[in-house]
């Protein structure tokens, strides 16, 4: 009886394991906070002026029905330039925040990286969003054509 039970369990495990192996992949859930637009090539000539730098931005949008605190969340590019939400920053449900490359006064809808140089490459790059634990939340990449991309 013991051998028969072991054989049955082994057969059941093989059957269940086999069916799990061929199951269709689940659809990825929409991230809680999503990168919804990257304006990587500011309009006009790249003069390096603060207004030109601030025309380069990333828009983040809260896709949940509750407010999310972005404290210690990070946004980075392929070259590892990092913007960090250093203090409490609460993004309301459905709301968006723009992270501009240059300098400015932070508000509830516009944040400023404070960089004196462009962050996002016009020839192709990627934006990566991580939460305070360092978990990847969303990413967006683009090639060398155009000036902005919707993610």
PLY file of the C-alpha trace (Angstrom):
ply
format ascii 1.0
element vertex 151
property float x
property float y
property float z
element edge 150
property int vertex1
property int vertex2
end_header
0.00 0.00 0.00
2.84 2.37 0.87
4.49 1.92 -2.59
1.15 2.39 -4.35
0.55 5.69 -2.43
4.05 6.95 -3.29
3.48 6.07 -6.96
0.13 7.87 -6.95
1.63 11.00 -5.34
4.51 10.98 -7.85
2.10 10.64 -10.78
-0.11 13.41 -9.37
2.90 15.69 -8.90
4.04 15.05 -12.48
0.54 15.75 -13.81
0.09 18.95 -11.80
3.63 20.11 -12.53
3.16 19.43 -16.22
-0.08 21.36 -16.37
1.47 24.30 -14.56
4.38 24.34 -16.97
2.13 24.85 -19.98
-0.24 27.34 -18.39
-0.53 30.67 -20.20
1.39 33.54 -18.58
-0.66 35.96 -16.52
-1.09 39.50 -17.82
1.17 41.98 -16.07
-0.68 44.22 -13.67
-0.67 47.96 -14.25
2.00 49.49 -11.98
0.74 51.49 -9.02
2.69 54.48 -10.33
3.36 54.51 -14.03
5.81 56.44 -16.21
3.28 57.91 -18.64
5.39 60.35 -20.70
9.04 61.20 -21.20
9.97 64.42 -23.01
13.61 63.57 -23.69
14.43 66.12 -26.42
13.46 69.59 -25.25
12.12 71.90 -27.98
14.58 74.07 -29.91
18.35 74.00 -29.62
19.92 72.27 -26.64
21.39 75.45 -25.15
21.79 74.08 -21.64
19.76 76.97 -20.24
17.57 76.19 -17.24
14.40 76.67 -19.30
15.72 74.20 -21.92
16.68 71.72 -19.18
13.23 72.01 -17.60
11.52 71.30 -20.93
13.02 67.81 -20.52
10.84 65.86 -18.06
9.27 62.59 -16.99
5.60 62.37 -16.03
4.56 59.86 -13.36
0.88 59.00 -12.82
-0.77 57.26 -9.85
-2.95 54.46 -11.28
-4.41 53.37 -7.91
-7.59 54.47 -6.13
-5.60 55.65 -3.11
-2.86 58.20 -2.48
0.70 56.82 -2.67
3.65 58.26 -0.75
6.70 58.39 -3.06
9.12 59.05 -0.18
12.54 57.55 -1.11
11.33 56.38 -4.53
13.88 56.84 -7.32
13.81 57.64 -11.01
16.96 56.88 -13.03
18.29 56.60 -16.56
20.61 54.04 -18.18
23.68 56.06 -17.12
22.48 55.86 -13.49
21.61 59.54 -13.01
19.25 59.30 -10.03
16.41 61.53 -8.85
15.18 60.66 -5.36
12.00 61.79 -3.63
13.81 62.68 -0.40
10.83 63.51 1.78
7.14 62.74 2.00
5.54 63.26 -1.38
1.96 62.11 -1.64
0.60 61.51 -5.13
-3.19 61.45 -5.12
-5.21 58.85 -6.98
-5.16 59.61 -10.72
-2.78 62.56 -10.24
0.47 63.14 -12.12
3.77 64.72 -11.20
6.39 66.04 -13.63
10.08 65.60 -12.78
11.99 68.31 -14.67
15.72 68.02 -15.31
16.74 71.57 -14.32
16.31 73.76 -11.26
13.06 75.16 -9.86
10.76 75.31 -6.87
9.12 71.98 -6.06
5.33 71.90 -5.97
2.68 69.19 -5.69
2.71 68.69 -9.48
6.25 69.70 -10.52
9.54 68.47 -9.05
13.03 69.54 -10.11
16.09 67.30 -10.46
18.42 70.29 -10.04
20.77 69.15 -12.79
22.86 71.57 -14.84
23.09 69.03 -17.68
20.59 67.04 -19.72
19.67 63.64 -18.27
17.68 61.89 -21.00
19.53 60.96 -24.19
17.95 62.06 -27.48
19.56 59.09 -29.22
17.73 56.53 -27.06
17.55 55.87 -23.35
15.32 54.40 -20.65
13.67 55.63 -17.46
13.41 53.30 -14.46
11.13 53.86 -11.45
11.83 52.04 -8.15
9.99 52.21 -4.85
11.62 52.88 -1.47
12.55 49.19 -1.09
14.38 49.29 -4.43
11.75 47.19 -6.22
11.30 48.00 -9.91
7.84 49.54 -10.41
7.92 50.65 -14.05
10.23 51.47 -16.94
10.01 53.16 -20.31
12.51 53.17 -23.17
12.78 54.96 -26.50
14.90 55.13 -29.62
16.44 57.98 -31.57
13.41 59.43 -33.35
11.06 62.10 -32.05
11.21 64.29 -28.98
8.93 62.51 -26.52
7.28 59.18 -25.90
4.11 58.03 -24.19
4.70 54.96 -22.11
0 1
1 2
2 3
3 4
4 5
5 6
6 7
7 8
8 9
9 10
10 11
11 12
12 13
13 14
14 15
15 16
16 17
17 18
18 19
19 20
20 21
21 22
22 23
23 24
24 25
25 26
26 27
27 28
28 29
29 30
30 31
31 32
32 33
33 34
34 35
35 36
36 37
37 38
38 39
39 40
40 41
41 42
42 43
43 44
44 45
45 46
46 47
47 48
48 49
49 50
50 51
51 52
52 53
53 54
54 55
55 56
56 57
57 58
58 59
59 60
60 61
61 62
62 63
63 64
64 65
65 66
66 67
67 68
68 69
69 70
70 71
71 72
72 73
73 74
74 75
75 76
76 77
77 78
78 79
79 80
80 81
81 82
82 83
83 84
84 85
85 86
86 87
87 88
88 89
89 90
90 91
91 92
92 93
93 94
94 95
95 96
96 97
97 98
98 99
99 100
100 101
101 102
102 103
103 104
104 105
105 106
106 107
107 108
108 109
109 110
110 111
111 112
112 113
113 114
114 115
115 116
116 117
117 118
118 119
119 120
120 121
121 122
122 123
123 124
124 125
125 126
126 127
127 128
128 129
129 130
130 131
131 132
132 133
133 134
134 135
135 136
136 137
137 138
138 139
139 140
140 141
141 142
142 143
143 144
144 145
145 146
146 147
147 148
148 149
149 150
